[in-house]
Amino acid sequence: MSLHDTVTAILAAAVENHECAGANVLIRRHGEEVLYTQAGMANIAQKRPIQRDSIFRLYSQTKPVTAAAVMILVERGLIDLMDSVDKYLPGFRNPKVVDHRGCITKANRAPWIMELLGMTAGLCYPDGDPAGQYAARVFEDAHEQIKAGAGIPTVEFMNRLGKQPLSFQPGTHWRYSTCADVLGAVVEVASGMRFGDFLRKEIFEPLGMVDTAFFVPESKVERFVTCYERGENGLTPWLGMNLACGVYDRDPAFESGGAGLVSTLEDYGRFADMMLNRGIWNGKRILSAKSVEFLTTPQLSDDVRRDLWDSLGGYSYGKLCRVCVDPGQVAGLAMKDEYGWDGWLGSYYANFPNEGMTILSMQNTTNTGTSAMVRKVRNAVLAAMSRGEI
């Protein structure tokens, strides 16, 4: 069986088992396409299949793009990685920390930009612990405003979030959080442009990423996939809102650097190619080679790395991305120095710099992240590469 047939069968089985409504995969190596395939539906009720140009919500796969935007400004001397975030966002001045008992004390300092890139800033996502409950109130207010047809602008939103207590002293632990959203606001302040305008000018337009943005215009709605959630009766449409993202028919007030972008495999493949080519795409330099190296180099100390999820065994964390440091600890085939990230709806990105290869996948089902389907695809692709078939 060919690699194309193997990967197609993996996707088809995931759809058949209701692991996802639909998915597609793109493999590139040394700047050339190796494989593209797809299975399942972009909209089940309409019997509209996933296509190569289907537009997906990236959710957390937005983060590597935000990290690249930060480094563009670092290269221009507009951001220092040891800048305190309150230099840009005054809501973070005089920060506090809340412990697991709800006791609030003074923080040693506000987080640095470097700590935001490494998810060691003390921030958190809305959840059930004391710090997460404080963050949840800010997001709940944002959700209500979005439902009312408005929203909280990016910088204002992050200033409000900055007034909430941190979950730990900056730099002492790793916790997946709103760090990338805060960095989007920092980019907005430092550049003097709306975050989305900066991304469009500095990254999307130079790379020809024509379908990547914070909303979907009416002319492209037919290509925008429907989201689904798993339940006892299979997959049903999901129409909710997550992390102040969920309304894509208009330019949002809050442009989420951690979860807000929509894109296609083709578009994100161009970003991945640029990163693999050490900052250059089609003769255009987006980032310096040193910035790409910096973004994809592990950041965490051994003590802090212990906070990573069990599912990231074999990986450390770079700048808003995972970086493989010990392939033998990964639950599947892996390569040292590979890097990338994924998204809540199943989008997935992995670059293999030593092999000149990219694996990209998109899905449209909630609570997915790096799925079993993606792990199976990775195993098949890396095995084929090791056999010299690609």
C-alpha positions as CSV (number, residue, x, y, z in Angstrom):
1,M,0.0,0.0,0.0
2,S,1.3,3.5,-0.9
3,L,1.8,6.2,1.7
4,H,-1.0,8.1,0.2
5,D,-3.4,5.1,0.5
6,T,-2.2,4.5,4.1
7,V,-2.8,8.1,5.2
8,T,-6.1,8.2,3.5
9,A,-7.2,5.1,5.2
10,I,-6.2,6.5,8.6
11,L,-8.3,9.6,8.0
12,A,-11.3,7.6,6.7
13,A,-11.2,5.4,9.8
14,A,-11.2,8.4,12.1
15,V,-14.3,9.8,10.3
16,E,-16.0,6.4,10.3
17,N,-15.4,6.1,14.1
18,H,-16.7,9.6,14.7
19,E,-13.4,10.8,16.0
20,C,-13.8,13.7,13.7
21,A,-16.2,15.0,11.1
22,G,-13.6,15.6,8.5
23,A,-9.8,16.0,8.1
24,N,-7.1,16.7,5.6
25,V,-3.4,16.2,5.6
26,L,-0.5,17.9,3.7
27,I,3.1,16.6,3.7
28,R,5.9,18.7,2.3
29,R,9.6,18.0,2.0
30,H,12.4,20.1,0.7
31,G,9.9,22.7,-0.6
32,E,7.9,20.1,-2.6
33,E,4.6,18.5,-2.0
34,V,4.8,14.8,-1.0
35,L,1.2,14.1,-0.3
36,Y,-2.2,15.6,0.1
37,T,-5.3,13.7,1.1
38,Q,-8.7,14.3,2.8
39,A,-11.7,12.5,4.2
40,G,-15.1,13.4,5.7
41,M,-17.3,16.4,5.7
42,A,-16.9,20.1,6.2
43,N,-20.7,20.1,6.9
44,I,-22.4,16.8,7.5
45,A,-26.0,18.0,7.0
46,Q,-25.2,19.7,3.7
47,K,-23.1,16.7,2.6
48,R,-20.3,19.2,1.9
49,P,-16.9,17.4,1.9
50,I,-13.6,18.7,3.3
51,Q,-11.6,20.2,0.5
52,R,-8.0,21.3,0.0
53,D,-9.1,25.0,0.4
54,S,-11.4,24.4,3.3
55,I,-11.0,27.1,6.0
56,F,-10.5,25.9,9.6
57,R,-10.3,27.6,12.9
58,L,-6.7,27.3,14.1
59,Y,-7.3,27.9,17.8
60,S,-3.9,27.4,19.5
61,Q,-2.1,26.8,16.2
62,T,-2.3,30.6,16.1
63,K,0.4,30.8,18.7
64,P,3.5,30.1,16.5
65,V,2.4,33.0,14.2
66,T,2.2,35.3,17.2
67,A,5.7,34.3,18.3
68,A,7.0,35.1,14.8
69,A,5.3,38.6,15.0
70,V,7.0,39.2,18.4
71,M,10.4,38.4,16.9
72,I,9.9,40.8,14.0
73,L,9.6,43.6,16.5
74,V,12.6,42.2,18.5
75,E,14.7,42.4,15.4
76,R,13.7,46.0,14.9
77,G,14.6,47.0,18.4
78,L,11.0,47.8,19.4
79,I,10.8,45.0,22.0
80,D,13.4,43.7,24.4
81,L,12.8,40.2,25.6
82,M,13.5,41.2,29.1
83,D,11.0,44.0,29.0
84,S,8.4,43.8,31.7
85,V,5.0,43.4,30.1
86,D,3.6,46.4,32.1
87,K,5.8,48.6,29.9
88,Y,3.2,47.9,27.2
89,L,0.1,47.0,29.2
90,P,-0.3,49.0,32.5
91,G,-2.9,46.6,33.7
92,F,0.0,44.3,34.7
93,R,1.5,46.9,37.1
94,N,1.7,45.9,40.8
95,P,0.8,42.2,40.1
96,K,-0.4,39.8,42.7
97,V,-0.3,36.0,43.0
98,V,-3.2,33.8,44.3
99,D,-2.3,30.3,45.7
100,H,-4.4,27.2,45.6
101,R,-6.2,28.2,48.9
102,G,-7.2,31.6,47.4
103,C,-4.7,33.6,49.5
104,I,-3.4,36.6,47.6
105,T,0.2,38.0,48.0
106,K,2.3,40.5,46.1
107,A,4.2,39.2,43.1
108,N,7.9,39.8,42.9
109,R,7.5,41.6,39.6
110,A,5.5,41.6,36.4
111,P,6.3,38.9,33.8
112,W,8.9,39.5,31.1
113,I,8.2,39.1,27.4
114,M,10.6,36.1,27.4
115,E,8.4,34.4,30.0
116,L,5.3,35.1,28.0
117,L,6.9,33.3,25.0
118,G,7.8,30.3,27.2
119,M,4.5,30.1,29.1
120,T,6.2,30.7,32.4
121,A,4.6,34.1,33.1
122,G,2.2,32.9,35.8
123,L,-0.9,33.5,33.6
124,C,-3.6,30.9,33.2
125,Y,-6.7,30.0,31.1
126,P,-10.1,30.1,32.7
127,D,-10.5,27.0,34.9
128,G,-11.5,25.8,38.3
129,D,-8.5,26.8,40.4
130,P,-8.4,30.3,42.1
131,A,-6.3,32.0,39.4
132,G,-8.4,30.4,36.7
133,Q,-11.6,31.6,38.3
134,Y,-10.4,35.2,38.2
135,A,-9.5,34.8,34.6
136,A,-12.8,33.2,33.8
137,R,-14.7,36.4,35.0
138,V,-12.9,38.5,32.4
139,F,-13.6,36.0,29.6
140,E,-17.2,35.6,30.7
141,D,-17.7,39.4,30.3
142,A,-16.0,39.3,26.9
143,H,-18.4,36.5,25.8
144,E,-21.4,38.5,26.9
145,Q,-20.2,41.5,25.0
146,I,-19.5,39.4,21.9
147,K,-23.0,37.9,22.0
148,A,-24.4,41.4,22.2
149,G,-22.7,42.3,19.0
150,A,-19.7,44.1,20.4
151,G,-16.5,43.0,22.1
152,I,-13.5,44.1,24.1
153,P,-10.6,45.4,22.0
154,T,-7.4,43.5,22.3
155,V,-5.3,45.9,24.4
156,E,-8.2,46.7,26.7
157,F,-9.0,43.0,27.2
158,M,-5.4,42.1,28.1
159,N,-5.2,45.1,30.5
160,R,-8.2,43.7,32.3
161,L,-6.7,40.3,32.4
162,G,-3.4,41.8,33.8
163,K,-5.3,43.1,36.8
164,Q,-6.2,39.5,37.9
165,P,-3.8,37.6,40.2
166,L,-1.2,35.3,38.7
167,S,-1.1,31.6,39.5
168,F,2.6,31.7,40.5
169,Q,5.6,33.9,40.7
170,P,6.8,34.7,37.1
171,G,9.5,32.4,35.8
172,T,9.0,29.6,38.4
173,H,6.7,27.2,36.6
174,W,5.2,26.3,33.2
175,R,1.5,26.7,32.7
176,Y,-0.4,26.7,29.4
177,S,-2.2,30.0,29.4
178,T,-3.2,33.3,27.8
179,C,0.5,34.3,27.3
180,A,0.1,34.5,23.5
181,D,-3.0,36.6,23.8
182,V,-1.1,39.1,25.9
183,L,1.7,39.0,23.4
184,G,-0.7,40.0,20.6
185,A,-1.6,43.1,22.6
186,V,2.1,43.8,23.2
187,V,2.6,43.6,19.4
188,E,-0.3,46.0,18.9
189,V,1.2,48.6,21.4
190,A,4.8,48.2,20.2
191,S,4.0,48.5,16.5
192,G,1.3,51.1,16.7
193,M,-1.0,48.9,14.5
194,R,-3.9,46.6,15.2
195,F,-2.5,43.2,15.8
196,G,-4.4,41.8,12.7
197,D,-3.1,44.6,10.5
198,F,0.5,43.9,11.6
199,L,0.1,40.2,10.9
200,R,-1.4,40.9,7.5
201,K,1.4,43.4,6.5
202,E,4.4,41.6,7.9
203,I,3.5,37.9,7.5
204,F,0.3,37.1,5.6
205,E,0.7,39.3,2.6
206,P,4.5,38.5,2.0
207,L,3.7,34.8,2.3
208,G,0.6,34.9,0.1
209,M,-1.5,33.6,3.0
210,V,-4.7,34.9,1.4
211,D,-7.2,32.9,3.6
212,T,-5.6,33.6,7.0
213,A,-7.3,36.2,9.2
214,F,-9.3,36.7,12.4
215,F,-12.7,36.4,10.5
216,V,-14.2,34.9,7.3
217,P,-15.6,37.3,4.8
218,E,-18.9,36.5,3.2
219,S,-17.2,35.6,-0.1
220,K,-15.5,32.7,1.6
221,V,-18.2,31.4,4.0
222,E,-18.9,28.4,1.7
223,R,-15.3,27.2,2.4
224,F,-15.6,27.6,6.2
225,V,-16.0,24.3,8.0
226,T,-18.7,23.6,10.6
227,C,-17.5,22.6,14.0
228,Y,-18.7,19.4,15.7
229,E,-18.6,17.9,19.2
230,R,-18.7,14.3,20.2
231,G,-21.6,12.9,22.1
232,E,-23.5,9.7,22.8
233,N,-25.3,10.0,19.5
234,G,-22.2,10.7,17.5
235,L,-21.2,14.2,16.2
236,T,-23.4,17.2,16.5
237,P,-22.8,20.8,15.4
238,W,-21.0,23.0,18.0
239,L,-22.0,26.6,18.0
240,G,-20.4,27.8,21.2
241,M,-17.6,30.2,22.1
242,N,-14.2,29.3,23.4
243,L,-11.7,31.8,24.8
244,A,-13.6,34.7,23.4
245,C,-13.4,33.2,19.9
246,G,-16.5,31.9,18.1
247,V,-18.0,34.6,15.9
248,Y,-16.2,34.7,12.6
249,D,-18.6,36.7,10.4
250,R,-17.1,40.0,11.2
251,D,-13.7,41.6,12.2
252,P,-13.6,41.0,15.9
253,A,-12.7,43.6,18.5
254,F,-10.5,41.1,20.3
255,E,-7.9,39.6,18.0
256,S,-6.7,36.6,19.9
257,G,-3.0,35.9,19.5
258,G,-3.5,32.5,21.2
259,A,-6.6,31.2,19.5
260,G,-8.2,33.5,17.0
261,L,-6.9,32.8,13.5
262,V,-8.6,30.9,10.7
263,S,-6.5,29.4,7.9
264,T,-6.1,26.6,5.3
265,L,-3.5,23.9,4.9
266,E,-2.0,25.8,1.9
267,D,-1.7,29.0,3.8
268,Y,-0.1,27.4,6.9
269,G,2.2,25.4,4.7
270,R,3.7,28.6,3.5
271,F,4.3,29.8,7.1
272,A,5.9,26.3,7.8
273,D,8.1,26.5,4.7
274,M,9.3,30.0,5.8
275,M,10.3,28.6,9.2
276,L,12.0,25.5,7.6
277,N,13.9,27.8,5.2
278,R,15.3,29.8,8.2
279,G,13.0,32.8,7.7
280,I,12.8,33.1,3.9
281,W,9.9,32.2,1.6
282,N,10.1,32.5,-2.2
283,G,13.0,34.9,-1.9
284,K,11.3,37.1,0.7
285,R,12.9,37.3,4.2
286,I,10.3,37.4,7.0
287,L,12.6,36.5,9.9
288,S,16.3,36.3,10.4
289,A,17.8,32.8,10.6
290,K,18.8,33.6,14.2
291,S,15.2,34.4,15.1
292,V,14.0,31.1,13.7
293,E,16.7,29.4,15.7
294,F,15.7,31.2,18.8
295,L,12.0,30.4,18.4
296,T,12.6,26.7,18.0
297,T,15.2,26.3,20.8
298,P,14.0,24.8,24.1
299,Q,13.6,27.4,26.8
300,L,12.6,25.5,30.0
301,S,15.0,24.6,32.8
302,D,14.8,20.9,34.0
303,D,12.7,21.9,37.0
304,V,10.2,23.9,35.0
305,R,10.0,21.2,32.3
306,R,8.5,18.9,34.9
307,D,5.3,21.0,34.6
308,L,4.7,20.0,31.0
309,W,1.7,17.7,30.3
310,D,2.3,13.9,30.2
311,S,1.4,13.9,26.6
312,L,4.5,16.0,25.8
313,G,6.9,13.3,27.0
314,G,10.1,13.7,25.0
315,Y,9.4,17.4,24.3
316,S,10.5,20.6,25.9
317,Y,8.9,24.0,25.1
318,G,10.4,26.7,22.9
319,K,8.6,29.9,22.2
320,L,4.9,29.1,21.9
321,C,5.8,25.7,20.4
322,R,6.9,22.2,21.5
323,V,10.5,21.1,20.6
324,C,11.6,17.4,20.6
325,V,14.6,16.8,22.9
326,D,14.4,13.1,23.4
327,P,12.6,11.1,20.6
328,G,12.8,7.9,22.7
329,Q,10.3,9.4,25.2
330,V,7.7,10.3,22.6
331,A,4.7,8.0,22.2
332,G,5.4,7.3,18.6
333,L,8.0,7.9,15.9
334,A,9.7,11.3,16.3
335,M,12.8,13.3,15.3
336,K,15.1,15.3,17.5
337,D,14.6,19.1,17.1
338,E,11.2,18.8,15.4
339,Y,8.9,21.5,16.5
340,G,5.3,22.8,16.1
341,W,1.9,23.0,17.9
342,D,-1.7,22.0,17.5
343,G,-5.2,23.4,18.1
344,W,-8.3,22.7,20.1
345,L,-10.2,21.6,17.0
346,G,-7.5,19.2,15.8
347,S,-5.3,21.4,13.6
348,Y,-1.7,20.2,13.7
349,Y,1.7,21.5,12.6
350,A,5.1,19.9,12.9
351,N,8.3,20.9,11.2
352,F,11.3,18.5,11.0
353,P,14.2,20.9,10.3
354,N,16.9,18.1,10.0
355,E,14.8,16.3,7.4
356,G,13.3,19.4,5.6
357,M,9.8,18.1,6.2
358,T,6.5,19.5,7.3
359,I,3.4,17.6,8.5
360,L,0.1,19.6,8.5
361,S,-3.4,18.4,9.3
362,M,-6.7,20.2,9.9
363,Q,-9.8,18.8,11.7
364,N,-13.1,20.3,12.8
365,T,-14.1,18.6,16.1
366,T,-13.8,20.1,19.6
367,N,-11.5,18.9,22.3
368,T,-9.1,17.2,19.9
369,G,-5.6,18.6,20.0
370,T,-3.0,16.1,18.9
371,S,-5.3,13.2,18.1
372,A,-4.8,9.5,17.7
373,M,-5.4,10.1,14.0
374,V,-2.5,12.5,13.8
375,R,-0.2,10.2,15.7
376,K,-1.0,7.4,13.3
377,V,-0.3,9.7,10.3
378,R,3.0,10.8,11.9
379,N,4.1,7.2,12.4
380,A,3.2,6.3,8.8
381,V,5.0,9.3,7.3
382,L,8.2,9.0,9.4
383,A,8.4,5.3,8.7
384,A,8.1,6.0,5.0
385,M,10.8,8.6,5.2
386,S,13.1,6.3,7.1
387,R,12.6,3.7,4.3
388,G,13.6,6.3,1.7
389,E,10.1,6.4,0.2
390,I,9.7,10.1,0.5
